[in-house]
Amino acid sequence: MHVVVIDPGFEDLHSHHANVNEGLHLYFNNQKATSLCTLASTRIKLTTDESLIPKHVQPHFSTPCYTNRLRPLDSEQEQLLAEQFARELTSASDKNIIQTSSFLVFHTFYSFHVLGLAIWLRQIGDRFSGGIILCGMFFPGTSRLSAKVNIVEFHRYLRFKLAVTYLKGVSQKQLLVVATSCSDYIAYYESLFDCEVALHPIVTYRDGIQRNPRNPDMPKSVLLYAGSVKQDKGLQFILDVTEKLLTDFPAVNFVFHLNTLSPGIRDFPDAEITLNKLAQQYRNLECVFDYLNYEAFQNLLDQADAIICHYDPAVYRLKTSGLLWDSMSREHMGVICSNDSWLARELSAVGGKPFTFNHNKYDSLQNAITRWLDCSAPYIQPNQYFKTLLKSFPEWVELQCSSLHKESKTV
């Protein structure tokens, strides 16, 4: 069995895409009957030394994954990207990277990827008879247009619906699985594809990783910021209020992690200098400036009692976050997050208790931290949804591929 991960969003080694693909490779490398390769973005050659790019990862796609801050493209741009994506799939099949009976696993897709896939299937015809697994991480839009719904979400749905209609028209011979890791989005994907949509486990979660429990006698520790550097994760506000937090909560240790290899760090040229000065002045601030591999990042999370996710609700009202998935797998970790965000809703959905605050409002953030300090762990009462999410994503992928393989024998 040959598995090809289609991941044009895999642009560097410092995002969740790298962790997802590393987890898949480690798992499938131990399955003797299965081979796996990943087709990543060509941008990885610009961000990463060639010697550090894993052997199973091939820089291939010039077609982007994330465009225009998740807003729908105009029809001309949509068509151009779809045709480009189709050409790149053709190139992969011409080079026999995608084989006739391969199983294609799409890690995150948008409408132009679906349309490009459909164009490619139309062109390649009987030369591809494998299976396709589409894993949708983000909200695909809504068919209902009302005063309460942003017109952008309706436009996104229309783009998707056109692409999916074309895909279903040309892929009748192909075996297709559509899945998402967010229960809220299942109904929306089902309305697009007119088929049952599966719930797949969290893509970044790895079972069996050695946990490093905190010393309960240590002062409470809060992650002020963690991971890749992005403006819409509210970094500027956190930088602005860090000193006030240090003085208002002197008994709490605050940890600030900035992935200084993240492309977004260029928007915050003074962040490291500012934080280093504060760390010298205040004993309750610790700073980590570096890219952390999967194990080191998990250890960073293990040592925290809570995390602050000051995400912009205008962006993250419907956008998922790998950091929340990392956090909610730890029942002892409190999540202090922006109101009206996907993070707050999803944590409640899995049986958790988010400590919410109003975005960009210091008094509200201060109140949320105080409420968290007055509560005790665990902060999650796991329900069945939670338990499903915390299964192995690579095992789920293998199961889907095996099922499709068996189904292909009966077609």
C-alpha positions as CSV (number, residue, x, y, z in Angstrom):
1,M,0.0,0.0,0.0
2,H,1.4,3.4,-1.1
3,V,0.3,6.5,0.8
4,V,1.0,10.1,-0.5
5,V,0.3,13.0,1.8
6,I,-0.8,16.0,-0.2
7,D,0.3,19.0,2.0
8,P,0.9,22.3,0.1
9,G,0.7,24.1,3.5
10,F,3.9,22.3,4.6
11,E,6.3,25.3,4.1
12,D,8.8,25.0,7.0
13,L,9.7,22.8,9.9
14,H,8.2,25.2,12.4
15,S,4.5,24.7,12.0
16,H,2.0,21.9,12.9
17,H,2.4,20.6,9.3
18,A,5.8,19.4,10.2
19,N,4.6,17.7,13.3
20,V,1.7,16.0,11.5
21,N,4.0,14.6,8.8
22,E,6.6,13.5,11.2
23,G,4.0,11.6,13.2
24,L,2.7,9.9,10.0
25,H,6.2,9.0,8.9
26,L,7.2,7.5,12.2
27,Y,4.1,5.4,12.3
28,F,4.1,4.2,8.7
29,N,7.8,3.6,8.7
30,N,7.1,0.7,11.0
31,Q,4.4,-0.8,8.8
32,K,6.3,-3.1,6.4
33,A,3.4,-3.4,3.9
34,T,3.0,0.4,3.5
35,S,5.2,3.1,2.1
36,L,4.6,6.9,2.7
37,C,5.8,10.1,1.1
38,T,4.8,13.7,1.5
39,L,4.5,16.3,-1.2
40,A,5.1,19.6,0.5
41,S,5.4,23.2,-0.6
42,T,8.4,24.3,-2.6
43,R,8.7,27.1,-0.1
44,I,10.3,24.6,2.3
45,K,13.5,24.9,0.2
46,L,13.6,28.7,1.1
47,T,12.9,28.3,4.8
48,T,14.9,25.1,5.5
49,D,18.4,23.9,4.9
50,E,18.2,21.1,2.4
51,S,20.0,18.7,4.8
52,L,17.3,19.2,7.3
53,I,14.4,18.3,5.0
54,P,13.3,14.7,5.9
55,K,13.9,12.2,3.1
56,H,10.3,11.3,2.8
57,V,9.3,14.9,2.2
58,Q,9.5,16.2,-1.4
59,P,9.2,19.9,-2.1
60,H,6.6,19.9,-4.9
61,F,3.7,22.4,-4.7
62,S,3.9,26.0,-5.8
63,T,0.2,26.2,-5.3
64,P,-0.3,27.7,-1.8
65,C,-2.5,26.3,1.0
66,Y,-3.4,29.5,2.9
67,T,-4.5,32.5,0.8
68,N,-5.9,35.9,1.6
69,R,-6.4,35.2,5.3
70,L,-8.9,32.5,4.5
71,R,-11.1,34.8,2.5
72,P,-12.6,33.5,-0.7
73,L,-10.7,34.3,-3.9
74,D,-12.3,35.9,-6.9
75,S,-13.3,33.4,-9.6
76,E,-10.3,34.1,-11.9
77,Q,-7.8,33.5,-9.1
78,E,-9.7,30.4,-8.0
79,Q,-9.5,29.0,-11.5
80,L,-5.9,29.8,-12.0
81,L,-4.8,28.2,-8.7
82,A,-7.0,25.1,-9.4
83,E,-5.4,24.6,-12.8
84,Q,-1.9,25.1,-11.3
85,F,-2.7,22.5,-8.6
86,A,-4.0,20.1,-11.3
87,R,-0.7,20.5,-13.3
88,E,1.3,19.8,-10.1
89,L,-0.7,16.6,-9.4
90,T,-0.1,15.6,-13.0
91,S,3.6,16.1,-12.6
92,A,3.6,13.9,-9.5
93,S,1.8,11.1,-11.3
94,D,4.1,11.5,-14.4
95,K,7.1,11.0,-12.0
96,N,5.4,8.0,-10.5
97,I,5.3,9.7,-7.1
98,I,1.5,9.3,-7.3
99,Q,1.0,5.7,-8.5
100,T,-2.0,4.2,-10.1
101,S,-3.2,2.6,-6.8
102,S,-1.9,5.2,-4.4
103,F,-3.9,6.6,-1.5
104,L,-3.9,10.3,-1.4
105,V,-4.3,12.0,2.0
106,F,-5.1,15.7,1.8
107,H,-4.0,17.4,5.0
108,T,-6.1,20.6,4.9
109,F,-7.8,21.7,1.7
110,Y,-9.7,24.6,0.2
111,S,-12.0,24.9,-2.7
112,F,-9.3,25.5,-5.3
113,H,-7.6,22.3,-4.2
114,V,-10.8,20.4,-4.6
115,L,-11.4,21.9,-8.0
116,G,-7.7,21.2,-9.0
117,L,-8.2,17.6,-7.8
118,A,-11.3,17.3,-10.0
119,I,-9.5,18.7,-13.1
120,W,-6.6,16.3,-12.6
121,L,-9.0,13.3,-12.2
122,R,-10.8,14.3,-15.4
123,Q,-7.5,14.5,-17.2
124,I,-5.8,11.3,-15.9
125,G,-8.8,9.1,-16.3
126,D,-8.2,5.4,-15.7
127,R,-4.5,5.9,-14.9
128,F,-5.5,6.6,-11.2
129,S,-7.7,4.1,-9.4
130,G,-6.6,4.6,-5.8
131,G,-8.4,6.2,-2.9
132,I,-8.7,9.8,-1.7
133,I,-8.9,11.0,1.9
134,L,-9.9,14.6,2.4
135,C,-9.2,16.0,5.9
136,G,-10.9,19.4,6.3
137,M,-9.5,21.4,9.2
138,F,-11.4,24.6,8.6
139,F,-15.0,25.9,8.3
140,P,-16.1,25.4,4.7
141,G,-18.8,28.1,4.7
142,T,-22.6,28.0,5.0
143,S,-25.4,27.9,2.5
144,R,-27.6,30.1,4.7
145,L,-27.3,33.8,4.1
146,S,-28.8,35.9,6.8
147,A,-28.1,39.1,8.7
148,K,-26.2,37.0,11.3
149,V,-23.9,35.4,8.8
150,N,-20.9,37.1,7.3
151,I,-21.2,37.3,3.5
152,V,-17.6,35.9,3.3
153,E,-18.8,32.6,4.7
154,F,-21.5,32.3,2.1
155,H,-19.1,33.1,-0.7
156,R,-16.7,30.4,0.7
157,Y,-19.6,27.9,0.6
158,L,-20.4,28.8,-3.1
159,R,-16.7,28.3,-4.1
160,F,-16.6,24.9,-2.3
161,K,-20.0,23.8,-3.7
162,L,-19.0,24.4,-7.3
163,A,-15.7,22.6,-6.8
164,V,-17.3,19.6,-5.0
165,T,-20.0,19.3,-7.6
166,Y,-17.4,19.0,-10.3
167,L,-15.3,16.6,-8.2
168,K,-18.3,14.3,-7.7
169,G,-19.1,14.4,-11.4
170,V,-15.6,13.1,-12.4
171,S,-14.7,10.9,-9.4
172,Q,-17.4,8.2,-9.5
173,K,-14.8,5.5,-10.0
174,Q,-12.6,6.8,-7.2
175,L,-13.1,5.8,-3.5
176,L,-13.4,8.9,-1.4
177,V,-13.4,9.6,2.4
178,V,-14.2,13.1,3.7
179,A,-13.4,13.8,7.3
180,T,-12.9,16.7,9.8
181,S,-11.6,16.9,13.4
182,C,-14.3,19.4,14.4
183,S,-17.8,18.1,15.2
184,D,-19.3,21.5,14.6
185,Y,-18.1,21.3,10.9
186,I,-19.4,17.9,10.1
187,A,-22.9,19.1,9.0
188,Y,-21.4,21.8,6.8
189,Y,-19.1,19.3,5.0
190,E,-22.0,16.9,4.6
191,S,-24.1,19.6,3.0
192,L,-21.2,20.2,0.5
193,F,-20.3,16.6,-0.3
194,D,-23.8,15.0,0.1
195,C,-22.2,12.1,1.9
196,E,-21.4,10.9,5.4
197,V,-18.4,12.8,6.9
198,A,-16.2,11.1,9.4
199,L,-14.7,12.5,12.6
200,H,-10.9,12.0,12.6
201,P,-8.5,12.3,15.5
202,I,-6.5,15.4,16.2
203,V,-3.7,15.5,13.6
204,T,-1.0,16.7,16.0
205,Y,-1.7,14.4,18.9
206,R,0.7,11.4,19.4
207,D,-0.1,8.8,21.9
208,G,2.8,7.3,23.9
209,I,4.9,10.5,24.2
210,Q,6.6,10.5,27.6
211,R,5.0,13.1,29.8
212,N,7.0,15.2,32.2
213,P,4.6,16.1,35.1
214,R,5.1,19.3,36.9
215,N,6.3,19.5,40.5
216,P,3.1,20.4,42.4
217,D,5.1,22.3,45.0
218,M,6.3,24.8,42.3
219,P,4.5,28.2,41.9
220,K,1.7,28.3,39.3
221,S,3.0,28.7,35.8
222,V,1.3,30.4,32.9
223,L,2.3,30.3,29.2
224,L,1.8,33.8,28.0
225,Y,2.5,32.9,24.4
226,A,3.7,29.8,22.6
227,G,4.6,28.7,19.2
228,S,4.8,30.3,15.8
229,V,4.6,34.1,15.6
230,K,1.4,35.6,14.1
231,Q,-0.2,39.0,14.5
232,D,-3.7,37.5,14.7
233,K,-2.6,35.4,17.8
234,G,-2.6,38.7,19.7
235,L,1.1,38.9,20.3
236,Q,1.4,42.7,20.3
237,F,-1.2,43.1,23.0
238,I,0.5,40.4,25.1
239,L,3.8,42.2,24.7
240,D,2.2,45.4,25.7
241,V,0.7,44.0,29.0
242,T,3.4,41.6,30.0
243,E,5.0,43.9,32.6
244,K,1.6,44.7,34.1
245,L,0.8,41.0,34.4
246,L,4.2,40.4,36.1
247,T,3.4,43.1,38.7
248,D,-0.3,42.2,39.2
249,F,0.4,38.5,39.7
250,P,3.8,38.3,41.4
251,A,3.2,34.8,42.7
252,V,2.7,33.4,39.2
253,N,5.5,32.4,36.9
254,F,5.0,33.5,33.4
255,V,6.7,31.8,30.4
256,F,7.0,33.4,27.0
257,H,7.9,31.2,24.1
258,L,8.7,32.8,20.7
259,N,9.6,30.6,17.8
260,T,12.3,33.0,16.5
261,L,12.6,31.0,13.3
262,S,8.9,31.6,12.5
263,P,8.5,33.9,9.4
264,G,6.1,36.1,11.4
265,I,8.9,37.2,13.8
266,R,9.9,39.9,11.2
267,D,6.8,41.8,12.3
268,F,8.1,42.0,15.9
269,P,11.8,43.0,15.5
270,D,12.0,44.3,19.1
271,A,10.1,41.6,20.9
272,E,13.2,39.5,22.0
273,I,15.0,42.6,23.3
274,T,12.0,43.9,25.2
275,L,11.3,40.5,26.8
276,N,14.9,40.0,27.8
277,K,14.9,43.3,29.6
278,L,11.8,42.3,31.5
279,A,13.2,38.9,32.4
280,Q,16.2,40.6,33.9
281,Q,14.0,42.9,35.9
282,Y,11.3,40.4,37.0
283,R,12.0,37.1,38.6
284,N,8.6,35.6,37.6
285,L,9.3,35.8,33.8
286,E,11.0,33.1,31.8
287,C,11.7,33.5,28.1
288,V,12.4,30.8,25.5
289,F,13.5,32.1,22.1
290,D,14.0,29.2,19.7
291,Y,12.3,26.6,17.5
292,L,11.3,23.6,19.7
293,N,11.0,20.2,18.1
294,Y,7.9,18.2,18.9
295,E,9.2,16.6,22.1
296,A,10.6,19.8,23.5
297,F,7.4,21.7,22.8
298,Q,5.4,19.1,24.5
299,N,7.7,19.3,27.5
300,L,7.2,23.1,27.5
301,L,3.4,22.6,27.7
302,D,3.8,19.9,30.4
303,Q,5.5,22.4,32.7
304,A,2.6,24.9,32.5
305,D,-0.5,25.1,34.6
306,A,-2.4,27.3,32.1
307,I,-2.0,28.9,28.7
308,I,-3.2,32.3,27.4
309,C,-4.6,32.2,23.9
310,H,-5.3,35.9,23.0
311,Y,-6.5,35.1,19.5
312,D,-8.3,37.6,17.4
313,P,-12.0,36.5,17.2
314,A,-12.4,38.1,13.8
315,V,-10.0,35.5,12.5
316,Y,-10.4,32.6,15.0
317,R,-14.2,32.6,15.4
318,L,-14.3,29.7,12.9
319,K,-10.6,28.9,12.5
320,T,-9.1,25.9,14.3
321,S,-5.9,26.0,16.4
322,G,-3.4,23.3,16.9
323,L,-2.3,24.9,20.1
324,L,-5.8,24.3,21.7
325,W,-5.5,20.6,20.7
326,D,-2.1,20.4,22.4
327,S,-3.5,22.1,25.5
328,M,-6.7,20.2,25.9
329,S,-4.9,16.9,25.8
330,R,-3.7,18.0,29.3
331,E,-6.5,17.9,31.8
332,H,-4.4,19.8,34.3
333,M,-3.9,22.8,32.0
334,G,-6.3,25.7,32.2
335,V,-7.1,27.5,28.9
336,I,-7.5,31.3,29.1
337,C,-8.8,32.4,25.8
338,S,-10.7,35.1,23.8
339,N,-14.4,35.2,23.9
340,D,-16.3,34.3,20.7
341,S,-13.5,32.1,19.4
342,W,-13.5,28.6,18.1
343,L,-11.1,27.7,21.0
344,A,-13.7,28.6,23.6
345,R,-16.5,26.7,21.9
346,E,-14.4,23.6,21.1
347,L,-13.1,23.4,24.7
348,S,-16.6,23.5,26.0
349,A,-17.7,20.8,23.4
350,V,-15.1,18.3,24.7
351,G,-16.2,18.8,28.3
352,G,-13.8,21.5,29.3
353,K,-14.1,24.8,31.0
354,P,-12.5,27.8,29.2
355,F,-11.7,30.9,31.1
356,T,-12.7,33.5,28.6
357,F,-12.0,37.2,28.3
358,N,-12.7,40.1,26.0
359,H,-10.1,40.5,23.2
360,N,-7.6,43.3,23.8
361,K,-9.1,44.2,27.2
362,Y,-6.6,44.0,30.0
363,D,-9.1,44.1,32.9
364,S,-11.1,41.2,31.4
365,L,-7.9,39.2,30.9
366,Q,-6.9,40.0,34.5
367,N,-10.3,38.8,35.7
368,A,-10.0,35.5,33.7
369,I,-6.6,34.8,35.2
370,T,-8.0,35.4,38.7
371,R,-10.9,33.1,38.0
372,W,-8.5,30.4,36.9
373,L,-6.4,30.8,40.0
374,D,-9.5,30.3,42.1
375,C,-10.3,27.0,40.4
376,S,-8.5,23.7,40.6
377,A,-7.6,21.0,38.1
378,P,-8.8,19.0,36.2
379,Y,-10.3,21.5,33.9
380,I,-11.8,18.9,31.6
381,Q,-14.3,16.2,32.2
382,P,-13.7,14.0,29.1
383,N,-16.7,13.1,27.1
384,Q,-16.9,10.7,24.1
385,Y,-16.0,13.4,21.6
386,F,-12.9,14.2,23.6
387,K,-11.9,10.5,23.6
388,T,-12.4,10.2,19.9
389,L,-10.2,13.2,19.2
390,L,-7.4,11.8,21.3
391,K,-6.9,8.6,19.3
392,S,-4.1,8.1,16.9
393,F,-4.4,10.0,13.6
394,P,-1.8,7.8,11.8
395,E,-3.7,4.7,12.9
396,W,-7.0,6.3,11.6
397,V,-5.3,7.0,8.3
398,E,-4.1,3.5,8.0
399,L,-7.6,2.1,8.8
400,Q,-9.2,4.3,6.2
401,C,-6.6,3.2,3.6
402,S,-7.2,-0.4,4.4
403,S,-11.0,0.0,4.2
404,L,-10.7,1.7,0.8
405,H,-8.3,-1.0,-0.4
406,K,-10.7,-3.7,0.5
407,E,-13.6,-1.8,-1.0
408,S,-11.6,-1.4,-4.3
409,K,-11.4,-5.2,-4.6
410,T,-15.1,-5.5,-4.7
411,V,-15.7,-2.6,-7.2
